[in-house]
């Protein structure tokens, strides 16, 4: 991504890890609703399809890249297995998240 005016945008929040039990279990951190409108605006500039928003996130000292999933007027931050193992987090845990939109080079 090229440098864009107003980027990168950083978000910091605490949220509880949730588990979605589909064909295979996935773990997510729901993004607080107060950020949804701003993320929808940013998605117009950075999304590579389906409304997903590429981010760099830090949880418990583990830095990783992923893409937020739009869900029910909000967004979910997926937690990769390697991140969950490294940070020892699971469903029900409260985590502090630092997340940056617009800093990822693709």
C-alpha positions in Angstrom: 0.0 0.0 0.0 1.3 3.4 -0.8 1.4 6.1 1.9 -2.0 7.9 2.1 -3.0 11.0 3.8 -4.3 10.2 7.3 -2.6 6.8 7.6 -1.6 4.9 9.6 -4.5 4.9 12.0 -4.0 3.3 15.4 -6.7 1.9 17.7 -6.2 0.6 21.3 -8.8 -1.2 23.3 -9.5 -4.1 25.6 -11.9 -6.8 24.6 -12.9 -10.4 25.4 -11.8 -13.2 23.1 -14.7 -15.2 21.6 -14.9 -18.5 19.9 -16.9 -19.2 16.8 -17.7 -22.9 16.3 -18.1 -23.5 12.7 -16.7 -26.4 10.7 -13.5 -25.6 12.5 -13.2 -23.4 15.6 -11.9 -19.9 15.1 -11.1 -17.3 17.8 -11.7 -13.6 17.4 -11.5 -10.3 19.3 -14.6 -8.2 18.6 -13.7 -4.6 17.8 -15.6 -2.2 20.1 -18.6 -0.8 18.3 -17.4 2.8 18.8 -14.8 2.1 16.1 -17.1 0.6 13.5 -17.9 3.7 11.5 -14.3 4.8 11.3 -13.3 1.3 10.2 -16.0 1.3 7.5 -14.6 4.6 6.2 -11.0 3.3 6.3 -12.1 0.1 4.5 -12.9 2.1 1.4 -9.3 3.1 1.1 -7.5 -0.1 2.2 -9.8 -3.1 1.6 -8.7 -5.6 -1.0 -12.2 -7.1 -1.2 -15.3 -8.3 0.7 -14.9 -5.3 3.1 -12.0 -6.8 5.0 -9.5 -4.4 6.6 -5.8 -5.3 6.7 -4.2 -4.5 10.0 -1.1 -5.1 12.1 -2.0 -6.0 15.7 -0.2 -6.5 18.9 -1.5 -8.6 21.8 0.6 -9.5 24.8 3.8 -8.5 22.9 3.0 -10.7 19.9 2.8 -8.7 16.6 1.0 -10.1 13.7 -0.8 -9.1 10.5 -4.3 -10.2 9.5 -7.5 -8.7 8.2 -10.6 -7.7 10.1 -13.8 -9.5 9.1 -16.9 -7.4 8.8 -19.7 -9.0 10.9 -23.1 -7.7 12.1 -22.3 -4.0 11.5 -19.0 -4.4 13.3 -15.6 -6.1 12.8 -13.8 -9.1 14.2 -10.0 -9.5 14.6 -9.1 -13.1 13.9 -6.5 -14.7 16.2 -4.2 -17.0 14.4 -3.3 -20.3 16.2 0.3 -19.3 16.4 -0.7 -16.0 18.1 -2.9 -17.7 20.6 -0.2 -20.2 21.5 2.4 -17.6 21.8 0.2 -15.4 24.0 -1.6 -18.2 25.8 -5.0 -16.6 25.2 -8.3 -18.4 24.6 -12.1 -17.7 24.7 -13.2 -15.6 27.6 -9.8 -14.0 28.2 -9.7 -10.2 28.2 -6.9 -8.9 26.0 -5.4 -5.5 25.4 -5.1 -4.8 21.6 -3.0 -2.2 19.8 -4.1 -2.3 16.1 -2.8 -0.2 13.2 -4.6 0.3 9.8 -2.6 1.5 6.9 0.9 0.5 7.9 1.0 -2.8 6.1 3.1 -3.1 2.9 1.6 -5.5 0.4 
